[in-house]
Amino acid sequence: MKRLSVYSIFATIALLVLAVACQKEPQRDLTTVDSFTKAKPVWAEARHKEKNLILYFREVIKAGWNKDAYIRIAASTDYRLMVNGEFVAHGPCVAAHDFYRIDCYNLKPYLKCGKNLIALEVAGYNEPSYYLLDQPSFLQAEVELNGEIVAATGSEFTAYELNQRKRDVPRFSFQRPFIEHHILTPDYQQWALDVNWQPAEGIQPVKLTEQEAKTLITRRVPYPDYSVHEAVQLPDNKYVFKFKCNSTGFLGMKVKVNEPTVMKIHFDELLDDKGRVRHNSQYEGRMFYELQPGEYTLESFEPYTMQYMETLIESGDCTIERVYMRDYCNSDVSRGKFYSDNADLNRLFEAARETYRQNALDIFMDCPSRERAGWLCDSYFTSRVAFDLSGNTRLEHNFIENFLLPERFKDIDEGMLPMCYPSDHWNHNYIPNWAMWFVLELEEYLFRSGDKATVDQAKKRVYDLVNYFKKYLNEDGLLEKLSKWIFVEWSAANSYVQDVNYPTNMLYAEMLDVVGRLYGDKALAEQAEQVRQTIRQQAFDGEYFIDNAVRDKRGRLQLTGNHTETCQYYAFMFKTATPESHPELWARLRDEFGPARKQNKKYADVPYSNAFIGNYLRLELLSRAGLSKQILEESIAEFLKMADQTGTLWENLTSSASCNHGFASHVIRVLNRDVLGVYCISPQEKLVTLRFADCGLKQCQGSIPVGEESVDVKWTMADGKAQVELSMPEGYTYKLAASDLEVTVVNVGDAK
């Protein structure tokens, strides 16, 4: 009995120790790190401005039982982190010029007892682009085990230049740095796999020197989704592989090389008419591998977008045994849900979700393929989707903050905002219209977030913009002959921007109005109304609003007669016109324009709108009018072919440009608002506005995140009556907007 009692005591102690060890620790927020304890920024001596220099950093650490294990990293330009040869992360999270966000990763899942190899492959591009800033190269990193810094750049970490990538290569695109051209042997990854690795003869460690101190800020946004998914080989072409849908991330392959081989990898979103991967004129969708005999697992260093991948063996012999994609996408997209009895709408929602997750990594990108740039105007639409899928404004905060951090923007005129940022604008170009959209988004951001501090921080930048436009005002108070790229949309509307462009002035009036509301400036509100009144008097010819007026030889302003579909949408979108002030024009747009006009060719003298942004403005106007059934039908007519062909939504109505464009995910907002019936969520008022219409569906249900909770709606429709089940976050109330339906709301309660 005594022996049994001793065993019982030891067992009890063991269980207590295990219980303590397994006790759930408070989760550390790894997105809020803003400093290093020991690490210094370092790079190869006197080479911090060299183009396309790749350095390979490594450090061996000893680990035992680890309560905590983290690595903090900041870098310019790009890095890939591996632990014991296993992929951990790619970064960094982007920031404004001269600011660097700190990434922090939990290392516990990757460490083993004993020696562990921390490896960082870092690319210093030093090339201006819209994707990665042209700033001197550096790496700053430190490893923390149980609260102690065990390795840090500046004291630990050794770096090598292994020459595994060819440096003298073309740019990937005008907007992105260099293509990848790898020169490898089968043991090319040993530097990151083997704690006892020794470099080949003649390769010495690079002399690292400390770089100037960096201004460090928090990451704030969630870390990416790195899920891996496979491609399948096309049955009629053994060299072409297809992913389930358009995908963005790191292209991976398992390859067996039988003799020295040069292999070209060609990729794109679509195939051409001959069943080959399409050659896209907008970027160099290709990589090269020079491989010695042996077996390889290859993975691209940079993220790319593709649905199809084709291998072209330029010399030698090899076999492709596996093709996969490691996603590099937003990880906070799964809580938003939508389902109806219309399968087409469900496919549109999922295509929009897929589009968003690939275009919302750490900023709102226009496309993840040719440029990965954070464009204004695009972001106005995408930011709405971010709130609908994540229930927060963390990503939007980063996006706006990037525009506020620099003291000024080099290479563009004083007072103007970059058209896309963080980006380099070495050609001095900008879009004055897009800066106006920044102000419009700022107002919506305040509504979503309640973050008055950021809006106040933006005040000087906003008024600098207002002052910038003053020098272009003509005798009528309208903007005339704006500098640089005057952009209305991708259609004929962009051909009629000379001298006085009325869509631009319609947007300008709205911008002035928003500034007036944000900062209590009545004078700007009055100016906005005067601009609208002048446009009504000058530009409306009795049937349509004219796109522009030009100066004749005597200096008089003459209407051109150009009247595009998009110009009309601008007029109604920005309150120059209303259905009440221009009823005939509104009725014509509502009933006779849209997708059907392309079939019946009615009003052939009015150039069509494109997806970006005319068709989306049209959906906004139809929503204001409560025309849910029409919105449903037009969305399917315009966008379903995109979802069917690529699983993502496109920049244009045709596949001529990007087939994966962030703003197009706005379809999610459209479906939530105009089909599901969640017309508006006001987080500051804790109010949900519901609006239901008979849109031809029998049932629909969905969930929209709000913080950590959600608004959940499920309705059924029969005989003009809607039965609605609703749950909301604690403390929220709801109201019903006016409707022709008889609406009954039941089971109102807190969302679980």
C-alpha positions in Angstrom: 0.0 0.0 0.0 2.9 2.3 0.8 4.4 1.7 -2.6 1.0 2.4 -4.3 0.7 5.6 -2.3 4.1 6.8 -3.5 3.1 6.0 -7.1 -0.2 7.9 -6.5 1.7 10.9 -5.2 4.1 10.9 -8.2 1.2 10.5 -10.5 -0.7 13.3 -8.9 2.4 15.6 -9.1 2.9 14.6 -12.8 -0.7 15.5 -13.6 -0.4 18.8 -11.8 2.8 19.6 -13.7 1.0 18.6 -16.9 -2.0 20.7 -16.1 0.1 23.8 -15.4 2.1 23.2 -18.6 -1.1 22.8 -20.6 -2.8 25.8 -19.0 -3.9 28.2 -21.7 -1.6 31.2 -21.8 -3.1 34.6 -22.8 -2.6 35.0 -26.5 0.1 37.6 -27.3 -0.9 40.0 -30.1 2.0 39.6 -32.5 0.7 42.5 -34.7 1.5 45.2 -32.2 5.3 44.9 -31.8 7.0 48.2 -32.5 10.6 47.8 -31.3 13.6 45.6 -31.0 15.5 44.8 -27.8 19.0 44.1 -29.3 18.9 43.8 -33.1 20.5 46.3 -35.3 19.8 46.9 -39.0 22.6 45.4 -41.1 23.6 44.7 -44.7 26.6 43.9 -46.8 29.2 46.6 -46.3 28.8 49.5 -48.8 26.3 47.5 -50.9 23.0 48.7 -49.4 22.1 50.4 -52.7 23.0 47.6 -55.1 20.3 46.3 -57.3 18.9 42.8 -57.0 21.3 41.6 -54.4 20.2 38.5 -52.5 21.7 37.7 -49.2 21.3 34.5 -47.2 21.3 34.9 -43.4 21.5 32.0 -41.0 22.0 31.4 -37.3 22.0 28.2 -35.2 20.3 28.5 -31.8 19.8 25.9 -29.0 16.4 25.3 -27.7 15.0 23.1 -24.9 11.6 23.4 -23.4 10.3 26.8 -24.6 7.5 28.6 -22.9 7.8 31.4 -25.5 9.7 31.6 -28.8 9.5 34.5 -31.2 11.4 36.1 -34.0 10.9 39.8 -34.8 11.8 41.0 -38.3 12.0 44.3 -40.3 13.5 44.5 -43.7 14.0 46.2 -47.1 13.0 44.9 -49.5 11.6 41.3 -49.2 12.5 38.3 -47.0 11.6 34.6 -46.7 11.9 33.0 -43.2 12.6 29.3 -42.8 13.3 27.3 -39.6 15.0 24.0 -39.9 14.3 24.2 -43.6 10.5 24.7 -43.1 8.8 27.7 -44.6 7.5 30.0 -41.9 6.7 33.4 -43.5 7.3 36.0 -46.2 7.4 39.7 -45.6 7.6 42.4 -44.7 4.3 44.2 -44.1 4.5 47.3 -46.3 4.7 50.9 -44.9 5.3 54.4 -46.1 8.7 55.8 -47.2 11.2 55.8 -44.3 8.9 53.7 -42.1 9.2 50.0 -41.5 6.7 47.7 -39.9 7.8 44.9 -37.6 6.6 41.4 -38.2 6.7 39.0 -35.2 6.3 35.2 -35.6 5.7 32.4 -33.1 8.6 29.9 -33.5 7.4 27.3 -31.1 5.7 25.0 -33.7 9.0 24.9 -35.7 11.6 24.3 -33.0 13.0 21.0 -31.7 15.0 20.2 -28.7 18.7 20.9 -29.4 20.1 22.8 -32.4 17.8 24.8 -34.7 18.6 26.7 -37.8 17.0 30.1 -38.4 17.4 31.1 -42.1 16.4 34.3 -43.9 16.7 34.8 -47.6 16.5 38.6 -48.2 16.2 40.4 -51.5 17.5 44.0 -51.8 16.0 45.2 -55.0 16.8 49.0 -54.9 14.5 49.5 -57.9 11.6 52.0 -58.0 8.2 50.3 -58.3 4.6 50.4 -57.3 5.0 47.3 -55.3 8.2 47.6 -53.1 9.8 50.9 -52.3 13.2 51.9 -53.6 15.0 52.2 -50.3 18.4 51.0 -49.1 18.5 47.3 -48.2 18.7 46.0 -44.6 17.7 43.2 -42.3 16.9 43.7 -38.6 15.9 40.5 -36.8 16.1 39.0 -33.3 15.1 35.6 -31.8 13.6 35.5 -28.3 13.4 32.4 -26.2 11.6 32.5 -22.8 12.1 36.3 -22.7 15.8 36.2 -23.6 17.3 37.4 -26.9 19.4 34.5 -28.1 20.3 35.8 -31.6 20.2 39.2 -33.2 21.5 40.9 -36.3 24.4 43.1 -35.4 25.9 40.5 -33.1 24.7 37.1 -34.4 23.6 35.9 -37.8 26.0 35.2 -40.6 25.2 36.2 -44.2 26.4 34.8 -47.5 26.0 35.7 -51.2 25.3 32.3 -52.8 24.6 33.6 -56.3 21.6 31.3 -56.7 19.7 34.0 -58.7 20.9 35.8 -61.8 21.0 39.5 -61.1 21.0 41.0 -64.6 17.4 40.2 -65.6 14.4 42.1 -67.0 11.8 43.7 -64.8 8.6 41.7 -64.2 6.5 44.7 -65.1 6.7 48.5 -65.1 5.2 48.3 -61.7 7.2 45.5 -60.1 11.0 44.7 -59.9 12.9 41.8 -61.4 11.8 38.4 -62.7 13.3 35.4 -61.1 16.1 33.4 -62.8 17.5 30.7 -60.6 20.8 28.8 -61.1 20.7 25.7 -58.8 22.3 22.4 -57.8 20.3 19.7 -55.9 21.9 20.8 -52.6 20.9 24.5 -53.0 18.7 24.5 -49.9 21.3 23.0 -47.5 22.2 26.5 -46.2 18.7 26.6 -44.7 18.4 22.9 -43.8 21.7 21.8 -42.3 22.9 23.2 -39.0 26.4 21.9 -39.9 26.4 23.3 -43.4 29.6 24.7 -44.8 29.7 26.9 -47.9 31.4 25.7 -51.0 35.1 26.5 -51.5 35.7 30.2 -52.3 32.4 31.4 -50.7 33.1 33.5 -47.6 30.7 35.2 -45.2 29.7 38.7 -46.3 31.0 41.5 -44.1 27.9 43.0 -42.5 27.9 46.6 -41.3 25.3 48.4 -39.2 23.0 50.6 -41.2 21.3 53.9 -40.1 18.6 53.5 -37.5 15.1 52.8 -38.9 11.8 54.3 -37.9 9.8 51.3 -36.8 6.0 50.9 -36.5 3.5 48.2 -35.7 2.2 45.7 -38.3 -1.4 45.9 -37.0 -2.9 43.6 -39.7 -3.3 39.8 -39.5 -0.6 37.5 -40.8 -1.2 35.9 -44.2 -2.9 32.6 -45.1 -0.1 30.3 -46.4 -2.4 27.3 -47.3 -1.0 25.0 -49.9 -3.1 23.7 -52.8 -2.3 21.6 -55.8 -2.5 22.1 -59.6 -3.6 19.4 -62.0 -2.1 18.5 -65.3 -4.3 19.2 -68.3 -5.2 16.0 -70.0 -4.5 17.3 -73.5 -1.3 19.1 -72.7 1.2 17.5 -70.3 3.2 20.7 -70.0 0.2 22.8 -68.7 -1.1 22.7 -65.2 -4.2 24.3 -63.8 -5.2 25.5 -60.4 -8.9 25.3 -59.3 -9.2 29.0 -59.7 -7.1 32.1 -60.2 -4.6 31.9 -57.3 -2.0 34.2 -55.7 1.1 33.0 -53.9 4.4 31.2 -54.2 4.6 28.7 -57.1 6.0 25.4 -56.1 7.2 22.4 -58.1 8.7 19.0 -57.4 11.2 18.3 -60.3 13.4 15.4 -61.3 16.3 16.5 -63.5 18.0 13.8 -65.6 20.6 16.1 -67.3 21.5 19.7 -67.1 18.3 21.6 -67.9 17.2 25.1 -68.6 13.5 25.4 -67.9 11.2 28.3 -68.5 8.0 28.6 -66.4 5.2 30.6 -68.1 2.1 31.5 -66.2 -1.1 33.6 -66.6 -4.7 33.8 -65.6 -6.1 32.4 -68.8 -5.2 30.3 -71.8 -5.1 31.6 -75.4 -7.2 30.3 -78.3 -4.7 27.5 -78.9 -4.9 26.1 -75.4 -1.5 27.5 -74.4 -0.8 29.8 -71.5 -1.7 33.3 -72.6 1.1 35.8 -73.2 0.1 38.8 -71.1 1.5 42.1 -72.5 1.2 43.8 -69.1 3.9 41.8 -67.4 6.6 39.2 -67.9 4.8 36.2 -66.6 7.8 33.9 -66.5 10.6 32.5 -64.4 13.7 30.6 -65.4 15.5 27.7 -63.7 19.0 26.4 -64.7 19.2 23.0 -62.9 21.9 20.4 -62.6 20.9 16.7 -62.4 19.0 15.6 -59.3 15.7 16.1 -57.4 14.4 19.5 -56.4 11.5 21.0 -54.5 11.3 24.5 -56.0 9.3 27.5 -54.7 9.3 31.0 -56.1 10.6 33.7 -53.9 8.0 36.3 -55.0 4.2 35.9 -55.1 2.5 35.6 -58.5 -1.0 35.3 -59.8 -2.1 32.5 -62.1 -4.7 29.9 -63.0 -2.4 28.2 -65.5 1.3 27.3 -65.5 3.2 25.9 -68.4 6.7 24.4 -68.4 8.9 24.9 -71.5 12.2 22.9 -71.5 14.6 25.0 -73.5 17.4 22.4 -73.1 18.0 19.2 -71.2 15.6 16.7 -69.7 13.4 16.8 -66.6 10.1 15.6 -65.2 7.6 17.7 -63.3 6.2 15.5 -60.6 4.1 18.1 -58.6 2.9 21.6 -59.0 1.4 23.5 -56.0 0.7 27.0 -54.8 1.5 28.3 -51.3 -1.1 31.0 -50.8 -0.1 34.6 -49.9 -3.5 35.9 -49.0 -5.6 37.6 -46.4 -6.4 35.1 -43.6 -9.4 37.0 -42.1 -12.1 36.3 -44.7 -14.0 33.2 -43.6 -16.6 34.6 -41.1 -18.6 36.5 -43.7 -21.2 34.2 -45.2 -23.9 34.4 -47.9 -26.2 31.7 -49.3 -29.4 31.9 -51.3 -31.5 29.6 -53.4 -29.8 31.1 -56.5 -26.6 29.2 -57.2 -25.3 31.9 -59.5 -25.4 34.5 -56.7 -23.6 32.1 -54.4 -20.8 31.7 -57.0 -20.5 35.4 -57.3 -20.1 35.8 -53.6 -17.4 33.2 -53.4 -15.6 34.7 -56.4 -15.8 38.1 -54.8 -14.4 36.6 -51.5 -11.5 35.0 -53.4 -10.8 38.2 -55.2 -10.7 40.1 -51.9 -8.5 37.7 -50.1 -5.9 37.9 -52.8 -6.0 41.7 -53.0 -6.0 42.6 -49.3 -2.8 41.3 -47.8 -1.5 44.3 -45.9 -3.0 47.1 -48.1 -5.9 47.2 -50.5 -4.3 46.3 -53.8 -5.7 46.8 -57.2 -4.4 43.5 -58.5 -2.0 40.9 -57.1 -0.4 40.2 -60.4 1.2 43.0 -62.5 1.7 45.5 -59.7 0.4 44.7 -56.1 -0.1 48.4 -55.6 -2.4 50.2 -53.2 -4.6 52.5 -55.4 -7.0 55.2 -54.3 -10.5 54.9 -55.7 -10.1 51.1 -55.8 -9.7 51.3 -52.0 -13.0 53.2 -51.6 -14.8 50.1 -52.7 -12.5 47.4 -51.3 -12.6 49.0 -47.8 -16.3 48.3 -47.6 -15.7 44.6 -48.3 -12.9 44.5 -45.7 -15.5 45.5 -43.0 -18.1 43.1 -44.4 -15.7 40.1 -44.2 -13.6 40.9 -41.2 -15.8 43.2 -39.0 -12.9 45.6 -38.4 -10.9 48.4 -40.0 -7.4 47.3 -39.2 -6.4 46.9 -42.8 -8.0 50.2 -43.8 -6.2 51.9 -41.0 -2.9 50.8 -42.4 -3.9 51.8 -45.9 -4.9 55.4 -44.8 -1.9 55.6 -42.4 0.5 55.0 -45.2 -0.7 58.1 -46.9 -0.4 60.2 -43.8 3.0 59.2 -42.5 5.4 60.9 -44.9 6.2 64.6 -44.4 5.7 64.9 -48.2 5.6 62.8 -51.3 8.7 63.2 -53.4 8.4 63.2 -57.2 4.8 64.6 -57.3 3.5 68.1 -56.9 3.2 69.7 -53.5 -0.3 69.1 -52.0 -1.2 66.2 -54.2 -1.6 62.6 -53.0 0.0 59.7 -54.9 -2.4 57.7 -57.0 -1.1 54.5 -55.4 1.0 54.1 -52.3 3.4 52.9 -50.8 5.0 53.3 -54.3 7.7 55.2 -56.1 6.6 57.7 -58.7 9.9 58.3 -60.5 7.9 59.4 -63.7 6.3 62.2 -61.6 2.8 61.0 -62.6 -0.4 61.1 -60.5 -4.2 61.1 -60.9 -5.7 64.2 -59.3 -9.2 62.6 -59.4 -7.9 59.7 -57.3 -6.8 62.0 -54.5 -10.5 63.2 -54.2 -11.5 59.6 -53.6 -9.2 59.5 -50.6 -11.3 62.2 -49.0 -14.5 60.3 -49.7 -13.1 57.1 -48.2 -11.9 59.0 -45.1 -15.5 59.9 -44.3 -16.7 56.3 -44.7 -13.7 55.1 -42.6 -14.8 57.5 -39.8 -18.3 56.0 -40.0 -17.0 52.4 -39.8 -14.2 53.0 -37.2 -15.1 56.0 -35.1 -11.4 56.8 -35.4 -11.6 60.6 -35.2 -7.9 60.8 -34.3 -6.8 59.6 -37.7 -9.3 61.9 -39.4 -7.9 64.8 -37.5 -4.4 63.7 -38.3 -5.4 63.8 -42.0 -6.7 67.4 -41.8 -3.6 69.1 -43.0 -3.1 66.7 -45.9 -6.8 67.2 -46.9 -6.6 71.0 -46.8 -3.3 70.9 -48.7 -5.2 69.0 -51.4 -8.0 71.5 -51.3 -5.5 74.3 -51.8 -3.7 72.4 -54.6 -6.9 72.5 -56.7 -7.5 76.2 -56.2 -5.0 77.2 -58.9 -6.9 75.2 -61.5 -10.3 76.9 -60.9 -11.5 79.0 -63.8 -13.8 82.0 -63.9 -16.8 79.8 -63.4 -15.4 78.1 -60.3 -14.8 74.8 -62.2 -11.5 72.8 -62.4 -9.9 73.3 -65.8 -6.8 71.8 -67.4 -5.7 69.7 -64.5 -2.2 68.4 -64.6 -1.0 64.8 -65.2 -3.4 61.8 -65.7 -7.0 62.8 -65.6 -8.8 59.5 -65.1 -12.5 58.9 -65.1 -12.7 55.2 -66.0 -11.5 52.6 -68.5 -13.9 53.6 -71.3 -14.5 56.3 -73.9 -15.2 58.6 -70.9 -11.4 58.9 -70.5 -11.0 60.3 -74.0 -13.1 63.3 -73.1 -11.1 64.9 -70.3 -9.6 67.9 -72.0 -10.0 71.4 -70.5 -13.2 71.3 -68.3 -14.1 67.7 -67.5 -17.5 67.6 -65.9 -17.3 64.1 -64.2 -14.1 65.3 -62.5 -15.9 68.4 -61.3 -18.8 66.4 -60.1 -16.4 64.4 -58.0 -14.7 67.6 -56.9 -18.0 69.0 -55.6 -18.5 65.8 -53.6 -15.0 66.1 -52.2 -15.6 69.7 -51.1 -18.9 68.6 -49.5 -17.2 65.8 -47.6 -14.4 68.1 -46.3 -17.1 70.4 -45.1 -18.8 67.7 -43.2 -15.6 66.2 -41.7 -14.2 69.5 -40.5 -17.3 71.7 -40.1 -16.3 74.0 -43.0 -19.5 75.6 -44.2 -17.7 77.6 -46.9 -16.6 74.5 -48.7 -20.1 73.0 -48.5 -21.4 76.2 -50.1 -18.6 76.0 -52.8 -19.6 72.4 -53.5 -23.2 73.3 -54.2 -22.1 76.2 -56.4 -20.0 73.8 -58.5 -22.9 71.5 -58.9 -25.2 74.3 -59.9 -22.7 75.5 -62.5 -22.4 72.0 -64.0 -26.2 71.7 -64.2 -26.3 75.0 -66.1 -23.4 74.4 -68.4 -23.3 70.6 -69.1 -26.8 69.4 -69.3 -28.1 69.6 -72.9 -31.7 68.6 -72.1 -31.0 64.9 -72.6 -27.6 64.1 -71.1 -24.8 65.6 -69.2 -21.9 66.4 -71.5 -18.5 65.1 -70.6 -16.3 68.1 -71.3 -16.0 71.6 -72.7 -12.9 73.0 -74.5 -11.6 76.4 -75.3 -12.0 77.7 -78.8 -9.4 79.9 -80.5 -11.0 83.0 -79.0 -10.8 81.5 -75.5 -14.5 80.8 -75.1 -15.6 77.6 -73.5 -17.5 75.3 -75.9 -19.4 72.1 -75.1 -18.1 69.2 -77.1 -21.3 67.2 -77.3 -19.6 64.1 -75.9 -21.9 62.3 -73.6 -20.9 59.0 -72.1 -22.9 56.6 -70.0 -20.3 57.0 -67.2 -20.7 60.7 -67.1 -24.4 60.3 -66.3 -23.6 57.9 -63.4 -21.1 60.4 -62.0 -23.8 63.1 -62.1 -26.3 61.0 -60.1 -23.7 59.5 -57.8 -22.3 62.8 -56.6 -25.6 64.7 -56.4 -25.3 67.0 -59.4 -28.4 65.3 -60.6 -31.2 63.4 -58.7 -34.1 61.3 -59.9 -36.3 64.2 -58.9 -34.3 67.0 -60.7 -33.7 64.9 -63.9 -36.5 62.3 -63.9 -36.4 61.6 -67.7 -32.7 61.0 -67.7 -32.9 58.8 -64.6 -35.7 56.7 -66.0 -33.8 56.2 -69.2 -30.7 55.1 -67.3 -32.6 52.9 -65.0 -34.8 51.1 -67.5 -32.9 51.2 -70.8 -29.2 51.1 -69.9 -27.2 48.3 -68.3 -26.2 44.9 -69.8 -29.3 44.7 -72.0 -28.2 47.8 -74.0 -25.2 45.9 -75.3 -27.6 43.4 -76.9 -30.2 45.7 -78.4 -27.6 48.5 -79.2 -30.0 51.2 -78.1 -28.6 54.7 -77.8 -25.6 53.8 -79.8 -24.3 57.4 -79.6 -23.7 57.0 -75.9 -20.4 55.1 -75.2 -20.7 52.2 -72.8 -19.4 52.1 -69.3 -16.8 49.6 -68.2 -16.6 47.6 -65.0 -14.2 50.1 -63.4 -15.9 52.1 -62.3 -19.1 52.9 -64.3 -20.9 49.6 -63.8 -20.2 49.7 -60.0 -21.5 53.3 -59.8 -24.6 52.1 -61.6 -25.2 49.4 -59.0 -24.9 52.1 -56.3 -27.6 54.1 -57.9 -29.9 51.2 -58.4 -29.4 50.4 -54.7 -30.4 53.9 -53.7 -33.6 53.3 -55.6 -34.2 50.0 -53.9 -34.1 48.0 -57.2 -32.8 44.7 -55.7 -34.2 42.4 -58.4 -32.6 44.5 -61.1 -29.3 44.5 -59.2 -29.4 40.8 -58.9 -30.1 40.2 -62.6 -27.5 42.8 -63.8 -24.8 41.4 -61.5 -25.3 37.9 -62.9 -25.3 39.2 -66.5 -22.1 41.2 -66.1 -20.0 39.2 -63.6 -21.0 35.5 -63.6 -18.8 34.8 -66.7 -15.8 36.1 -64.7 -16.5 33.8 -61.8 -17.0 30.8 -64.2 -13.7 31.5 -66.1 -11.3 32.4 -63.3 -13.1 32.2 -60.0 -12.2 35.8 -59.5 -13.6 39.2 -60.7 -12.0 41.4 -63.3 -10.8 44.9 -63.9 -12.7 45.3 -67.1 -15.8 43.6 -68.6 -13.4 41.7 -70.9 -10.3 39.7 -69.9 -8.0 42.1 -71.6 -6.5 43.4 -68.3 -6.3 42.0 -64.8 -8.7 39.1 -64.1 -8.3 39.5 -60.4 -9.0 43.1 -59.2 -9.6 44.1 -55.7 -12.4 46.7 -56.2 -14.5 44.1 -58.0 -15.0 42.3 -54.7 -17.5 45.0 -53.9 -20.0 42.5 -55.2 -20.0 41.3 -51.6 -21.3 44.6 -50.3 -23.9 44.6 -53.1 -25.2 41.1 -52.1 -25.2 41.8 -48.4 -27.0 45.1 -48.8 -29.4 44.5 -51.7 -30.1 40.8 -51.5 -29.5 39.7 -47.9 -31.1 42.9 -46.7 -28.5 44.2 -44.3 -28.6 47.7 -45.7 -26.3 49.4 -43.2 -24.4 48.6 -40.0 -23.5 51.6 -37.9 -20.9 50.4 -35.3 -20.9 53.8 -33.5 -24.7 53.8 -33.1 -24.9 50.0 -32.7 -27.7 50.1 -35.2 -28.5 47.7 -38.0 -30.7 49.0 -40.8 -32.6 46.3 -42.7 -34.2 46.7 -46.1 -35.9 43.8 -47.8 -37.3 43.6 -51.4 -38.9 40.9 -53.5 -35.8 40.1 -55.6 -37.2 36.8 -57.0 -35.5 34.6 -54.4 -37.4 32.3 -52.0 -34.8 32.3 -49.3 -31.4 33.8 -48.3 -29.2 33.8 -45.3 -25.9 35.3 -44.3 -23.5 36.5 -41.6 -21.6 39.8 -41.4 -18.9 40.1 -38.8 -19.0 43.0 -36.4 -15.9 43.0 -34.2 -15.7 39.5 -32.7 -19.4 39.0 -33.1 -21.7 39.1 -36.1 -25.1 40.2 -37.6 -26.9 37.0 -38.8 -29.9 37.1 -41.0 -32.1 34.4 -42.5 -35.2 35.1 -44.5 -37.8 33.3 -46.5 -40.2 35.0 -49.0 -43.7 34.0 -50.0 -46.7 35.9 -51.4 -45.1 39.3 -50.8 -44.3 38.5 -47.2 -40.8 38.2 -45.7 -40.2 36.1 -42.6 -36.9 37.2 -41.1 -34.7 35.6 -38.4 -32.2 38.1 -36.9 -29.4 38.0 -34.3 -27.1 40.8 -33.5 -24.2 41.7 -31.2 -25.1 42.5 -27.6 -26.3 46.1 -27.3 -27.3 46.4 -31.0 -30.8 47.4 -32.2 -32.3 47.3 -35.6 -34.7 49.3 -37.7 -36.6 48.5 -40.9 -36.4 50.7 -43.9 -39.5 51.4 -45.9 -40.6 48.4 -48.1 -43.5 47.3 -50.2 -43.2 43.9 -48.4 -44.9 42.8 -45.3 -41.9 42.0 -43.1 -41.9 40.0 -39.8 -38.7 39.9 -37.8 -38.5 37.0 -35.3 -35.9 35.5 -33.0 -34.3 38.8 -32.4 -31.4 38.1 -30.1 -27.7 38.3 -29.4 -25.4 36.6 -32.0 -23.6 33.6 -30.5 
